[in-house]
Amino acid sequence: MGDSQEQTEAEHPPPLQIPLLNPDHQNDTAQNQQQRRQQQQEEIRTSNDLSDSLEKLERFLSFLGFNQSSLLSLSLSWAAFSVIGVLVPVLVLELSKCDDCEMYQIKNFEIDIVASQACLAAVSLFCVSFNLRKYGIRRFLFVDRYGGQMTRFTNLYVKQISDSMHLLIWWSLPCFILKTAREIIRSLYVQRDSWWISVAILVALILSWIYVSTISLSASILFHLLCNLQVIHFDDWAKLLERESDVVVFIEEHIRLRHHLSKISHRFRIFLLLQFLVVTVSQIVTLFQTTGYSGMINFVNGGDFAVSSIVQVVGIILCLHAATKISHRAQGIASLASRWHALATCTSIDASLRGSNSVGNMEAFNKLNSLHMTFSESDLESVDYVAMPTTMQLASYMSSYHRRQAFVIYLQANPGGITLFGWTVDRGLINIIFFIELTLVTFVLGKTVVFSSST
């Protein structure tokens, strides 16, 4: 009997007991999975948005001739620039000579304007196309996937790219209206053999001006965009002080940001110097031409000076504004870190020595991981008992203090910013540039403007 019973149990083992699953745990797991799926879908969507924005920007730059990745595209780009930007306006000016039209068209003025616009556009086209050909659009703008952090800034990247394109439109539109009005008025006053010749000249001059001006402004806008994209990372670094407490993380992130600024300075220093040189020489020549001309200058025969000057000065202002903005943002980090270090140190000392009853001090004290305070349970309202810190706690506190102090000293010794061969582009450099320009203007005026006293 016993053997048969044991054999029966061996043949038919008892059913396994399956533990009951917690329904709350199942719901939490399902919700976590759904949240992860939504997060992945959101990352894919934002990544696609950024890819679309970069693709549109790259197509626009390719249309202007900045994409010179192959020998064919390089040849087509410079051929189009030579024809549209140089050959067309020079031929139009030569074919539309008028002996008695100095009231409406001065040839020397027009040639100087075409030369200055072409030189500035050539500098912009050469410098930007070289960097794009070498690095590509993503590495050029520093929006490649580094360390998995790009998804946090994707929406800000897209917004900044869109704002830059709008900025280009808003600055180009007033100049385009002014240029078109000037050319229409001149076509009405200068008589041609046929009306279609006047229309052809009008269209050719406007298209040539749009081409070279858009190239010049686009290069400045790209530099402006690149600096504003770095501003996003510096703002995020400032918020990192609120989220992290590890000094090594702060230093590593700051080293990476300074490395990016150093790359930007190296890639654009030739462009910024040549742009400043071309604009300065162009403005001096303009001043010489207008002040030394003995005839009457009006909007029709001298309006192109105003249009070209606006385009050139706007490009310089955009570059200087972007460079000074990122430089001062980089230099202001030391101030933020100093304040963070002072608050951490003072709060730790106040909480450990005074033993205040203040709730605010206790919260800040606990948040900064300072020495803990214990209260007497028997007489809580009358007196507080402050535990004496141990040697280990004091060593930990001093170690944290020295790490923060070394971090602040490091930031003060490495401010960062956009530099031109060692010169940081900030308010000090802008003041130097302003006084150099003012000196040149007064020198030209002293050579050309003469006041004669009547006897």
MONOR-V820706 format. One record per run of one state. SS is the DSSP state (@ for helix, = for strand, . for the rest). FROM is the first residue (numbers start at 1). LEN is the number of residues. If there is no record, write none. Layout:
((SS/FROM/LEN) (SS/FROM/LEN))
This chain:
((./1/1) (@/2/10) (./12/11) (@/23/42) (./65/6) (@/71/25) (./96/11) (@/107/35) (./142/8) (@/150/40) (./190/5) (@/195/49) (./244/3) (@/247/46) (./293/6) (@/299/55) (./354/5) (@/359/9) (./368/6) (=/374/1) (./375/10) (=/385/1) (./386/5) (@/391/23) (./414/5) (=/419/2) (./421/2) (=/423/2) (./425/2) (@/427/22) (./449/7))
